[in-house]
Amino acid sequence: MNKIGTLPLKGVSVLDLSYVFAVPYIGALLADLGAEVIKIEAPNRLDLTRGMAFARYAENEPGSEPWNRSGVFNVLNRGKKSIALDLSTEEGRKIFFNLLNDTDILLENFTPRVMRKWNMQYEQLAKIKPSLIMLSNTGYGSGGPWSEFPSQGTTLEATMGLTQYTGYRDDKPWKAGQSYPDFLATWSGLLAILAALVYRKKTGVGQWIDLGMYQVGSGLVAEAILQYQLDGVDIERTGNEDPVNVPSNVYRAKGEDRWVAISVCSDDEWKTLTKLMHHPGLAEDFKYKNESSRRANRLQIDQIVSEWVQDKEPMELMMILQEHGIACGPVFNSRDLMVNEQLRHRKFYQMINHKFGIGARPIIGRPYRFKNRTIKISKPAPGFGEDTWQVLRDCLSIKESVIGSLFRHGIVSDHPTDPGDAQPWNISDNIKLKTLVEIDPGYKKNFPEVE
Amino acid sequence: MKSHEYQNQNNESALYGVNVLDLSEDIAGPFAARLLGDFGANVIKIERPKRGDPQRYKGPLFEQAREGEQSLLFQYLNWNKKSIVLDITDTSKTQVFRKLVEWSDIVVESFTPGELDTWGIGIDKLLEWNPKLVLVSISNFGQTGPYAKFKANDLILQAMSGMMQISGSVEREPLRQGLSQTYYCAGLNAAYAALAAYLAAERDGVGDHVDVSILECLSSELVYNQPFYTFMGAIQGRRAAVQDPFDGEPIKARNGYVSVQAGGGAPFHKFADLLNLPELADPKYATPKLRTTCSVDLHEMLSSRFSEIDPHQIFVEAAKNRLLMGVVQNANDLLACPHLEARDFYKNIHHPETGTFKFPAELAKLSKTRTRINFRAPMLNEHESEILNDLGL
């Protein structure tokens, strides 16, 4: 059933020159919001999410066109068209400048040196198209002593200050999640772009967004930065502990490597938990009666809770504790998420049909629903350069004979010229290391319905 | 009411003339509303009677100040806003609230799903008063569904989002990200989603309810991990006990830690030169797979060399050689960072109760409409008479 309002970015055109995680994700979400997004790919250089570093292929089989079968690429580039255009050539850049005429938003994350060489810096592009909104994402931003430094998600996470405050008690700093800084850049970038769009609607004027990932992360460790100024104390790493609440931790539950997070946030909740644990005497025990005494006895309490949780079924435990008003939830893995009833209700994963032998797969949607607008993924990620002909012919009105010549000279392509050697992922190595928990042969049964 | 009364000094702001009503509390909602204020929106914060936003009592606290005005984190999350105390659960006070809703383009709230309805001010009522309004609701799991009323906090949300499944060591319990990342992520998402809905409402006159789930903000990060399952049925776990030290995990250095990552612009053997470890150029260390098989020895070699090296120095040296390195920085390092200083990242903000502190001030740099801190966070109910005056009450 279609809702009453139109899509927020209907009629907005985006040119996406970016690659890897952060900025392509911006392009994908702009597409979900209704924009038309054209991804420009290099004929001789595959986006790392199509091959090499990050590609994991459908059924772990590269197939005959592995660059079209990569999981993460298909999530980060859904909703887009793809043209393969060699921007390192003058003819390629001429086509780019022509496309620019009808472009509202330009996304890129090249090293600044490259954009300089190609005469594609904001100042130059703004002369051609003053209403252009251009987002440039770099590790450290333009300007400043570190601005030319190379960067990548994991190393940035450390430099930004996030890693310092993550880790087990008395252990070294740890990275957590996967490429976390990339997503901070994605969301900050989207915020800046949409604000720029509001401004442009009123004034007709575009602008440049200089998104340096480093400082986005530093903005999110404000507590530590402020605490340090207050008393010179650096907030310590305490694993999953809470500075105030005890018990608050993850506890091993029934099953292979299954854990449940529980957080007791008041004396009443503690009383309730002790009853559920069939330990009512505990609630009266002065050692644990209030917050500060529970903090002083954290280890003992964790031990007691741990013993109680270890033979409990994670989902059942969650239901019981939640029914009694205590915050509790299992550590969910990717299968749990796929079948989760709340995420199904929210339609968080959307089934999308893919070509290239991939078939229908659930793709991550967005963390919000609009009551009056149908925000959703509009199409699967594109095959490499698959829209090249169509875009050149229909958007730029280039004659077919000319297009043919552009193909022959390698200015454009629908096939990567240097795809490298696509290998399946080494499953057995990862099983041995336990970084892969299991392969679920019936995984497709857990997919949501196609709408 | 004249919205220009609250306009920020500078017209070159992206959200000039956009009115935001912030009903939210703690971190996620207030952060989202503040971000809109940074881009120039007029933000009025409604706080609950007596104590106001509970964040006023949560640290870091400058304890010499008056109770309720001690929290520096509250200041960080609530600058660019004016404060009025209002009991929105009381329908006899609805007149003021209704006028504020009519003034608003965007309303941000983070109450338990269903609460606004029980107070008679749910989305249907708000759209009746102001059909073009955008209501942004931030909740743990979304406004509806089997988990809508579940209790959660940062730990529970990270656990249930799938994030902790892949974080920490296989030899230990799953590990959460430190501090309050969850809520900042939700704030960023809510802010941009609010603007998308606002743009749409401006164009077609249709208001909306933007229903943000904090959990899903985190699950949205699993772009690399979820496809392992959806493309081949593989369930990922945590980090290996011993990893290729060139895969970014922090390594102890002299008074600090560094992070080293292969796969950058320069060839791997350049690390041998950088670290003065000629053995590293040996082909037996050339690929991630090879390095994982001898990771224990490699780790020892690197730790031993790094223990003699200053982390910041080697970080800069590596960068100059186009090698990927990070340095684990703490608050002190960030406050002293020459690059952040050059980027004009910090602002000194004075507050009459707590004095002056340095705050991280700018996420992204926009060339025409820079974000700005126009005024400090409000004291509780500081702007009541101003606001009531302008409402004609």
Interface residues (C-beta under 8 A of the other chain):
Chain A: I4 G5 T6 L7 P8 L9 F21 Y25 L33 A53 F54 R56 Y57 A58 E59 N60 G71 V72 N74 V75 L76 Y122 Y140 G141 S142 G143 G144 P145 W146 S147 E148 F149 P150 S151 Q152 T154 T155 L156 E157 A158 T159 M160 G161 L162 T163 Q164 Y165 T166 G167 Y168 K172 P173 W174 K175 A176 G177 Q178 S179 Y180 F183 L184 W187 S188 G189 L190 L191 A192 L194 A195 A196 L197 V198 Y199 K201 K202 V205 Q207 W208 I209 D210 L211 G212 Y214 Q215 V216 S218 G219 L220 V221 A222 E223 A224 I225 L226 Q227 Y228 Q229 L230 D234 I235 R237 G239 N240 D242 S248 N249 V250 R252 D257 W259 V260 A261 S263 C265 Q322 G325 I326 A327 C328 G329 P330 V331 F332 N333 S334 R335 D336 L337 M338 E341 Q342 L343 H345 R346 F348 Y349 I358 R361 P362 I363 I364 R366 P367 Y368 R369 F370 K371 N372 R373 W425 N426 I427 D429 L433 K434 T435 L436 V437 E438 I439 D440 P441 G442 Y443 K444 F447
Chain B: S13 A14 L15 Y16 V18 L35 F39 G59 P60 L61 F62 L72 L73 Y76 I123 F141 G142 T144 G145 P146 Y147 A148 F150 K151 A152 N153 L155 I156 L157 Q158 A159 M160 S161 G162 M163 M164 Q165 I166 S167 G168 S169 V170 R172 E173 P174 L175 R176 Q177 G178 L179 S180 Q181 Y184 C185 A186 L188 N189 A190 A191 Y192 A193 L195 A196 A197 Y198 L199 A200 A201 E202 R203 D204 V206 G207 D208 H209 V210 D211 V212 S213 I214 L215 E216 C217 S219 S220 E221 L222 V223 Y224 N225 Q226 P227 F228 Y229 T230 F231 M232 G233 A234 I235 Q236 G237 R238 R239 A240 A241 D247 G248 E249 P250 K252 Y257 V258 S259 V260 Q261 G263 G264 G265 K289 T292 F315 A319 R322 L323 L324 M325 G326 V327 V328 Q329 N330 A331 N332 D333 L334 L335 C337 P338 H339 L340 A342 R343 F345 F357 K358 F359 P360 E362 L363 A364 K365 L366 S367 K368 T369
